[in-house]
Amino acid sequence: VFVMSTNIYELISTQWDSDVIPKIQEYVSIPNQSPAFDPEWNTNKLIDNATDLLLEWANKQNVAGYKAEIIKEQNRTPVIFIEISGTDNTQETIMMYGHLDKQPPMTEAWEQGLGPYTPVIKNGKLYGRGAADDGYSIFTAITSIKALQTQKLPHARIVVFIEASEESGSPDLDSYIEKLAPRIGQPTLIICLDSGCGNYDQFWLTTSLRGMVAASITVSVLKEGVHSGAASGIVPSSFRILRIILSRLEDSATGRVLPETFQAEIPLSRIEQTKRCAEALGTTVYTEMPFLENVQPMSTDLETLLLNKAWRPFLSVTGAEGFPTLKTAGNVLRTSSSLKLSLRIPPTVDHEVAKKELIRILTENPPYNAKITIDNVHAGSGWNSPDLEPWLEKAADKVSQEFYQRPCNFIGEGGSIPFMGMLGKMFPKAQFLITGVLGPQSNAHGPNEFLHIEYTKKLTCCVSKIVYEHYLHHHTK
């Protein structure tokens, strides 16, 4: 029986205050954007610097049975690969996953006094790019095991895998996983530390992740810009053609994505979990968003919103080109319009099928025979968690009660973690514990991203105890 929750919290909290938080602040100060956002990543060494910083910290933790290395293939981002021997040399394996690459800074959008690469602790939160997404992960992985060893509590063999291209869709993972598969072994539990939490009051497990198809579309109609007085009514607007094409994808009045290819049936178990999630979160489901005054959410039905986020496809326009600034725009009918599209798809929709269908919809029968160019297409799979085995479901609820004094809850996330789909296929018999610290207002990818320090300490305690419970389950007849 596990009776050392208080001691584990004291051990972890003390180390986080004295050692971990200062090191995460150092990590935040490195502008190591993911390769998709930094063409010079392979020469400016920023990703390498962040990788070295994290591994140097881990190497100093005096974890028994620990060995680690940085693996880097030519023209690929590095991976931190750590192996920790199991108690009594058990070969039962747990794999822990995180990433260290970052989204773009959005520097101008941060609140005064805050910045993406200027770590600031304010009201118990560490502000800065990448702290919560996902720089904390290696610290949680290592300190959770160190706390068990300090108390002489047993654990399985641990493999920690920290990648550096997740925010770019994990293009390097296939190569590394194939290379490292013999050393990874056959994990019976996979812990992913790159997800979110519905609030900061209980332990949350992610039940599903949406997939994504992204593409840039350019509609071109002219060789050069022409006076709008002379051209409008004769030359079709490239922007209007874009609107026509997008209307094939979504109903502009409701936001509903129209093609059946992008739809999926929602499992009844997920609907039931969503009801419990809605009860726990209440209106936080939408009030956590930084709406302008009087702006309304797409619905006020909480279950509808949560299922929209987790199980229904939605289209976002995330970038645009071909438009002059308002100050410099003249009365000219422009030659072309370009949009960057992000289509989130349900967890169980095949991302390759969705990619082909999206390209077909965008390019087939172009209005006015306009020139359509599709670039930067990439797709990532969604993921739907296998049912938790009774021991793991019980353990997750137990640790939530012990460290948060509230039961564990479940949530479907709207984002993507390409690694999960890959691991699900590689290890079909493994149990998955997908969790994270991205809760209300933490704003990963946006301005004012923060790590909730107290929540993260307790989450680390939960991970530590679940690793222990895993050992008991597999070694108790």
Disulfide bonds with the S-S distance in Angstrom:
none
